[in-house]
Amino acid sequence: MDIMAIIYYRITLEDGSIYENEAATRMELTRVEGKLKFRRMHLYFDPTGMLALLPDDVRNFQQPKSTHI
């Protein structure tokens, strides 16, 4: 089972500046003994601040606008 999500992250650099962005992520889950277990995560991001092109199987996923500080 795959789950698509948008995650927001905030990084404080050594000089005190803050970098905030969002990324699309696809998490692969599997069912083991009736419980969902995390298998793998694929993270798609673009350091310019825009979400990268998603793979074909999730291309119809609506991409939100990026947030910057």
Secondary structure, DSSP 8 states (H G I E B T S, - for coil): -EEEEEEEEEEE-TTS-EEEEEEEEEEEEEEETTEEEEEEEEEE--TTSS-----GGGTTS--------
